[in-house]
Amino acid sequence: MGLINYVTRIQFGYGELATLTSELTLAGIARPMVVTDKGVRQLGLIERIETILGAAPVAVYDDTPGNPNEAAAHAATEVFTRSGADGIIAVGGGSALDLAKAVAILAAHGGALKTYAAIEGGGEKITAKTKPIIAIPTTAGTGSEVGRGAIIILADGRKVGLLSPYLVPKAAIVDPDLTLTLPPMLTAATGMDAISHCIETYLAPSFNPPADGIALEGLRRGWAHVEAATQEPGNKDARANMAMAATMGAMAFQKGLGCVHSLSHALGGINPRLHHGTLNAIFMPAVIDFNRAAPTAIQEDKYAHLARAMGLGSGDEIGKAIHDRTLAIGLPTRLSELGVTEDLFERIITGALADHSHKTNPIEASAQDYQRMLTAAF
């Protein structure tokens, strides 16, 4: 059996950004530093936060890269330490939220980030000294606002997970209003990221019925609304449902993920310019087909449940439905469309085999299995 643990405070709904002051007090943060990116800052969200707080944060770090890396984590930690901050307000997409978690570790423990990587056995080195975070997502995808992990590119180029219950933000303020200005392609890519979380964690083999239920409901919401959110940016109902789907997917993936993410992490480490959600959308059909080989009635039953949540007739339709939906919302459906070449396959496979998500796929994939999945997605 596995650990079942739900601990995040979530303020959800339009206008809930106004709860920031009280959530900071509950978290014991008196001198917050903001971690964000320049795009979010240009939207005026830092000024909105200052208005709510009645004061400016002690510092703002807005150089979060598209895929957070160790260099940015150390730079932000230096700002945190120099400013005398005692906690973090993380504002943005998954990159900003994950970078904030890396800063929370380094500000408390110091050293190189590889020390804390899950694949290095570093989870036990992340302690209760980790600095507190209030997470405010501006995309509906990663669910990092309620997750216990962060994905970071290390100084050595590996894209790894930092995993610990001490990385769960003290509170998540999920205000769908902050996603209304998200461009269509980012809406689509982050939406497919949320959908991939719900599907992969549901298929993960560990025992956690509450997570399974959350994943299926998150999938139902995300699948039903991703197209409208992408094509009708001002659709507040669709935006709210996508925000909830993202949060639910991350609440559930304490079970683990699978080969979709091990492949995306590996390729994203090789080429950080590729969007993680887009990669997940491309890899999902091939991995779905591979996982159908699980020799158990339980797996067949799971595919039937997934199909029902997606409004499909049977589990056999899932892979094609994902491909068709990806195409319908304007995302590429092939690696070749992204400029990925077959000569990268060996490096991708090496990275996927070493990734923490590889271990929680319902079937253990071999190098040959990954080769076939890459070929199918190419």
C-alpha positions in Angstrom: 0.0 0.0 0.0 1.1 3.6 -0.5 1.1 6.9 1.4 -2.1 8.8 1.0 -1.5 12.4 2.0 -3.5 15.6 1.2 -2.3 18.7 3.0 -2.5 21.8 0.7 -4.8 24.7 1.5 -6.4 25.8 -1.8 -8.2 29.0 -2.3 -10.1 28.5 -5.5 -12.2 30.8 -7.6 -12.5 34.1 -9.4 -11.2 36.9 -7.1 -9.4 34.7 -4.7 -6.2 36.5 -5.2 -7.5 38.8 -2.5 -6.9 36.1 0.1 -3.1 36.5 -0.3 -2.6 38.6 2.8 -4.4 36.2 5.1 -2.6 33.2 3.6 0.8 34.8 4.1 -0.1 35.3 7.8 -1.2 31.7 8.2 2.1 30.6 6.5 4.1 32.7 8.9 5.6 34.8 6.0 6.2 38.4 7.0 8.9 39.3 4.4 7.9 37.7 1.1 10.0 37.6 -2.0 8.2 37.1 -5.4 9.5 34.6 -7.9 8.0 35.1 -11.3 9.0 35.7 -14.9 9.1 38.8 -17.1 6.0 38.0 -19.0 3.9 37.8 -15.8 5.4 41.0 -14.5 4.5 42.8 -17.7 0.9 41.8 -17.2 0.9 43.9 -14.0 0.4 41.1 -11.5 3.2 42.3 -9.2 1.4 45.6 -8.9 -1.9 43.8 -8.1 -0.1 41.9 -5.4 1.4 45.1 -4.0 -2.1 46.7 -3.9 -3.5 43.7 -2.0 -0.6 43.6 0.5 -0.5 47.4 0.9 3.3 47.2 0.5 5.9 46.0 -1.9 7.5 42.5 -1.5 11.0 42.7 -0.2 12.4 41.5 -3.5 11.3 40.3 -6.9 13.1 37.8 -9.1 11.7 37.8 -12.6 14.3 36.0 -14.6 12.7 32.5 -14.5 13.6 30.7 -17.7 11.1 28.7 -19.8 12.5 25.5 -18.2 13.9 26.4 -14.8 17.5 25.5 -14.3 20.1 25.4 -11.5 21.8 28.7 -12.5 18.5 30.6 -12.1 17.8 28.8 -8.8 21.2 30.0 -7.4 20.7 33.5 -8.7 17.2 33.7 -7.2 18.5 32.3 -3.9 21.1 35.0 -3.7 18.4 37.6 -4.1 16.3 35.9 -1.4 19.2 35.8 1.1 20.3 39.4 0.4 16.8 40.8 0.8 16.2 39.1 4.2 13.1 37.4 2.9 11.5 34.7 5.0 9.2 33.1 2.4 8.2 33.1 -1.3 5.2 34.2 -3.3 5.5 32.1 -6.5 3.5 33.7 -9.4 3.4 32.2 -12.9 3.3 28.9 -14.7 5.0 25.7 -13.6 8.4 27.1 -14.4 8.2 29.9 -11.8 6.5 27.7 -9.2 9.1 25.0 -9.6 12.0 27.5 -9.5 10.5 28.9 -6.3 10.6 25.4 -4.8 14.3 25.1 -5.7 15.0 28.4 -4.0 13.1 27.3 -1.0 15.5 24.3 -0.7 18.7 26.2 -1.4 17.8 29.1 0.9 17.4 26.6 3.8 20.0 24.0 2.9 22.5 25.4 0.4 24.8 23.3 -1.8 24.2 21.9 -5.3 20.7 21.0 -6.5 21.8 17.5 -7.5 22.2 16.8 -3.8 18.4 16.9 -3.5 17.4 15.2 -6.8 15.1 12.2 -6.4 17.2 10.0 -8.6 20.2 10.7 -6.4 18.3 9.8 -3.3 18.1 13.4 -2.2 14.6 13.5 -1.0 15.6 12.8 2.6 17.9 15.8 2.6 15.0 18.2 2.1 13.8 19.0 5.6 11.2 21.1 7.5 13.7 24.0 7.3 12.6 24.5 3.6 11.3 28.0 3.2 7.5 28.4 3.0 5.8 29.2 -0.4 2.5 30.6 -1.4 1.8 29.5 -5.0 -0.3 31.5 -7.4 -0.5 29.8 -10.8 -1.2 31.8 -14.0 -1.6 28.8 -16.2 -3.8 25.7 -16.0 -1.3 22.9 -16.5 1.4 21.7 -14.2 -0.5 21.8 -10.9 2.8 22.7 -9.2 0.8 24.8 -6.8 -0.3 21.6 -4.9 2.5 19.3 -5.9 5.3 17.9 -3.8 7.9 18.2 -6.6 9.7 20.5 -8.9 11.4 19.7 -12.2 14.7 21.4 -12.7 17.6 21.2 -15.2 20.7 20.6 -13.2 24.1 22.2 -14.0 25.1 18.9 -15.6 22.2 19.1 -18.1 19.9 16.5 -16.5 16.3 17.3 -16.1 15.3 15.9 -12.7 12.7 15.9 -10.1 13.1 17.4 -6.6 10.5 15.5 -4.5 9.5 16.0 -0.9 6.4 16.7 1.2 8.3 19.8 2.4 8.0 21.3 -1.1 4.2 21.4 -1.0 3.2 25.1 -0.9 1.7 26.2 2.3 -1.3 27.5 0.3 -2.3 27.6 -3.4 -4.3 30.5 -4.6 -6.0 29.3 -7.8 -7.7 32.3 -9.3 -8.9 31.5 -12.9 -9.0 35.2 -13.6 -5.2 35.1 -13.9 -5.4 32.7 -16.9 -7.8 34.7 -19.0 -4.9 36.4 -20.9 -3.0 33.2 -21.6 -2.4 32.9 -25.4 -4.2 30.0 -27.2 -1.1 27.9 -27.8 0.0 28.1 -24.2 -3.6 27.4 -23.1 -3.6 24.3 -25.3 -0.1 23.1 -24.3 -0.7 23.6 -20.5 -4.1 22.0 -20.9 -2.7 18.9 -22.4 -0.2 18.8 -19.6 -3.0 18.7 -17.1 -4.8 16.0 -19.0 -1.6 13.9 -19.2 -1.2 14.2 -15.4 -4.7 12.9 -14.8 -4.3 10.0 -17.3 -0.8 8.9 -16.2 -1.3 9.0 -12.5 -4.6 7.1 -12.8 -2.7 4.3 -14.7 0.2 4.3 -12.2 0.1 1.0 -10.2 0.4 2.2 -6.6 -2.7 1.9 -4.4 -4.4 5.2 -3.8 -8.2 5.1 -4.5 -8.7 8.8 -3.5 -6.1 9.9 -6.0 -7.7 7.7 -8.7 -11.0 9.4 -8.1 -9.5 12.8 -8.3 -7.6 12.0 -11.4 -10.7 10.7 -13.3 -12.7 13.8 -12.3 -9.8 16.1 -13.3 -9.6 14.3 -16.6 -13.4 14.7 -17.2 -13.2 18.4 -16.6 -10.0 18.9 -18.6 -11.1 16.8 -21.6 -14.5 18.5 -21.8 -13.1 22.1 -21.6 -9.6 22.3 -23.2 -11.0 23.0 -26.6 -13.2 25.8 -25.4 -10.6 27.4 -23.2 -8.2 27.4 -26.2 -10.6 28.7 -28.8 -12.6 31.0 -26.6 -10.0 32.7 -24.3 -12.7 34.7 -22.4 -14.8 31.6 -21.6 -14.7 31.9 -17.8 -16.4 28.5 -17.2 -13.9 26.7 -19.4 -11.0 28.5 -17.8 -12.2 27.6 -14.3 -12.6 24.0 -15.2 -9.1 23.8 -16.7 -7.7 25.4 -13.6 -9.5 22.8 -11.5 -8.3 20.0 -13.8 -4.7 21.1 -13.4 -5.0 21.3 -9.6 -6.7 17.9 -9.4 -4.1 16.3 -11.7 -1.3 17.4 -9.4 -3.2 16.4 -6.3 -3.4 12.9 -7.7 0.1 12.4 -9.1 1.5 11.7 -5.7 0.9 8.1 -7.1 3.6 8.7 -9.7 3.5 9.3 -13.4 4.9 7.2 -16.3 6.6 7.0 -19.6 5.0 10.1 -21.1 6.8 12.1 -18.5 10.1 10.2 -18.5 10.3 10.8 -22.2 9.3 14.5 -21.9 11.7 15.1 -19.1 14.5 13.5 -21.1 13.9 15.4 -24.3 13.2 18.6 -22.4 16.6 18.4 -20.8 18.2 18.0 -24.2 16.3 20.9 -25.7 14.8 23.2 -23.0 13.0 25.3 -25.7 10.5 22.5 -26.2 7.3 23.0 -24.2 6.7 20.2 -21.7 2.9 20.1 -22.2 3.3 19.9 -26.0 5.7 17.0 -25.6 3.3 15.2 -23.3 0.5 15.6 -25.9 2.7 14.1 -28.6 3.9 11.2 -26.5 0.6 10.2 -24.9 -0.9 8.1 -27.8 2.3 6.0 -28.1 2.5 5.4 -24.4 -1.2 4.7 -24.1 -0.8 2.0 -26.7 2.2 0.5 -25.0 0.5 0.4 -21.6 -2.4 -1.6 -23.1 0.0 -4.6 -23.0 -0.4 -4.7 -19.2 -1.5 -8.3 -18.7 -4.2 -7.7 -16.1 -8.0 -7.3 -16.1 -7.4 -4.3 -13.7 -5.6 -2.4 -16.5 -8.4 -3.1 -19.0 -10.9 -1.8 -16.4 -8.8 1.3 -16.0 -8.9 2.0 -19.7 -12.7 1.6 -19.6 -12.9 4.2 -16.8 -10.6 6.6 -18.7 -12.8 6.2 -21.8 -15.9 7.0 -19.9 -14.4 10.1 -18.4 -13.5 11.2 -21.9 -16.9 10.4 -23.3 -15.5 7.6 -25.5 -17.0 4.3 -26.3 -14.0 2.1 -25.3 -10.4 2.2 -24.2 -9.3 1.3 -27.7 -10.3 4.8 -28.8 -8.1 6.8 -26.3 -4.9 7.1 -28.2 -6.5 8.3 -31.4 -8.8 10.7 -29.5 -5.8 12.3 -27.8 -4.1 12.7 -31.2 -7.2 14.2 -32.7 -7.8 16.6 -29.8 -4.2 17.7 -29.9 -4.6 18.5 -33.6 -7.9 20.3 -33.1 -6.4 22.7 -30.5 -3.5 23.6 -32.8 -0.6 21.7 -31.3 1.9 19.6 -33.3 1.3 15.9 -33.1 4.7 14.6 -34.2 8.2 15.1 -32.9 9.4 15.8 -36.4 7.3 18.9 -36.4 9.3 20.3 -33.5 12.6 19.7 -35.3 13.5 16.7 -33.2 15.7 14.3 -35.2 16.2 10.6 -34.8 19.8 10.9 -33.9 18.6 12.2 -30.5 16.7 9.0 -29.7 19.6 7.3 -27.9 20.1 10.3 -25.6 16.3 10.5 -24.9 16.2 6.8 -24.1 19.1 7.0 -21.7 17.5 9.9 -19.9 14.0 8.3 -19.8 15.4 5.1 -18.3 17.0 7.2 -15.5 14.0 9.4 -14.9 11.9 9.0 -11.7 8.7 8.7 -13.7 10.0 5.7 -15.5 9.7 3.6 -12.3 6.0 4.3 -11.8 4.7 3.3 -15.3 2.3 0.4 -15.2 4.7 -1.7 -17.2 8.5 -1.4 -17.0 9.7 -0.1 -20.3 13.0 -1.3 -21.9 15.3 0.7 -24.1 13.7 -1.2 -27.1 10.2 -0.2 -25.8 11.2 3.5 -25.6 12.7 3.2 -29.1 9.3 2.0 -30.4 7.4 4.8 -28.6 9.8 7.4 -30.0 9.4 6.0 -33.5 5.6 6.0 -33.2 5.7 9.6 -32.0 8.1 10.8 -34.6 
